[in-house]
Amino acid sequence: MSPQVRALLIGLIGPLVQAVGVAWDLLEHGVFNPGGLEQITLQHIVSGPAHLMMGVGMVLSLICIPIAVQVAAAQPEELELPLPSRPTEDEPLFEGRSEPAEAIEQWQP
């Protein structure tokens, strides 16, 4: 996957969560309960699930967009995860032991 596609996906996380919150709020007040707009209170705005999703989307945008910019500016080599190296026959698998069976035999629960 190219760095630009990764950056785009990372950058869209927050706005997508916000869009779900907006759609939820529009469905709730526009389709399912259109007459309930008079009952909207400050508590509903602060603690309503759709409004909380919009707030979480904003926070995610603040976190993810700078990360997306860094990913977009990075070279593909910088984004690769290092592969773990396998121990050679000369290196012990466990500290002070050369065989895993020896470690299991010495272990007492």
Sequence and secondary structure as in RCSB ss.txt:
>XXXX:A:sequence
MSPQVRALLIGLIGPLVQAVGVAWDLLEHGVFNPGGLEQITLQHIVSGPAHLMMGVGMVLSLICIPIAVQVAAAQ
PEELELPLPSRPTEDEPLFEGRSEPAEAIEQWQP
>XXXX:A:secstr
  HHHHHHHHHTHHHHHHHHHHHHHHIIIIII GGGGGG  HHHHHH HHHHHHHHHHHHHHHHHHHHHHHHHS 
HHHHS        SSS SBTTBS HHHHHHH   
